[in-house]
Structure formats: structure tokens, C-alpha cells
Amino acid sequence: KAYIEQRVVEVGKYIIASKATVRETAKKFGIATVHKDLTERLTKIDPILAKKARSVLDVNKMERHIRGGMATRKKYTGK
């Protein structure tokens, strides 16, 4: 249990520092529960850190359609 709490805090700090997406963070840490860690577990462990991490998640959510469009463009044009 303690190792999960430590991981959750590390993931939260990483997201805030790097402005990484959930997928990028999951790949870096090798876990599939990043979103749950940030939205549920971190809220109970450190509410202030959770609020900061949530703001990064919200920005990423607003920008995801742009990243998706860029990925599609790259796929078909090679640029």
C-alpha cells in the first residue's frame, strides 16, 4: 500500500513538471492506472498536488483533438 502511495505522488509530480499526457506517463512508469492514480488516489493522498495535476489533465484533454489531427496528418503525409 505504501509503495502505491509513493508511486501516485511520483506520477503526480511528473505530470505537473513535464506536462505529459496520461499515455506518455503510463509508458514512462510502465503502469496502466495513471488516470485512476491521479483522479482518485492522489485526491485522497495530497489534494493540493491532485488539483495541480488535474489542471494539466484538463489542458491535455482540451488539446487532444489537435494532437490527433497532427498524428493523422503525419500518417498520411509523412511530415
Beta strands, then each sheet from edge to edge (+ up, - down):
end
